[in-house]
Amino acid sequence: MFVKEVMVQNQVGLHARPATFFIQKANEFKSSIWIEKEERRVNAKSLLGILSLGIVGGTSIKIIADGADEVVAVEALVDLVTNGFSDQG
C-alpha cells in the first residue's frame, strides 16, 4: 500500500469535470485506488464516491493505492491534482 497527501490546487476543487479526469487517470492502473478526506475514504474510480466528498480548492486529500502499480498510480494522480487537473505540467 502506498499513500501520499496532496493539496487540491484548483479553485472549484474536485467537481464533475476534474473528477472525470481523475477517474480516467485512475482507471489506467490495475491497483485499487482510494481518495481520503478527513476520515472518509471512497473509491477513486467512482464519480459518485468522489463527488460525495465535496472536495473544494485548498482541501488536503490522501491518495491511496494498493496493487502492482500502486506507486506509479499515486504519483500520476498526485501530479494530476498538482497541475490543476490538466495534463499540461
Residue, then its C-alpha position, 0 to 999 in steps of 0.5 A: m500500500f502506498v499513500k501520499e497527501v496532496m493539496v487540491q490546487n484548483q479553485v472549484g476543487l474536485h467537481a464533475r469535470p476534474a473528477t472525470f479526469f481523475i477517474q480516467k487517470a485512475n482507471e489506467f492502473k490495475s491497483s485499487i485506488w482510494i481518495e481520503k478526506e478527513e476520515r472518509r475514504v471512497n473509491a477513486k474510480s467512482l464519480l459518485g464516491i468522489l463527488s460525495l466528498g465535496i472536495v473544494g480548492g485548498t482541501s488536503i486529500k490522501i491518495i491511496a493505492d494498493g496493487a502492482d502499480e500502486v506507486v506509479a498510480v499515486e504519483a500520476l494522480v498526485d501530479l494530476v491534482t498538482n497541475g490543476f487537473s490538466d495534463q499540461g505540467 
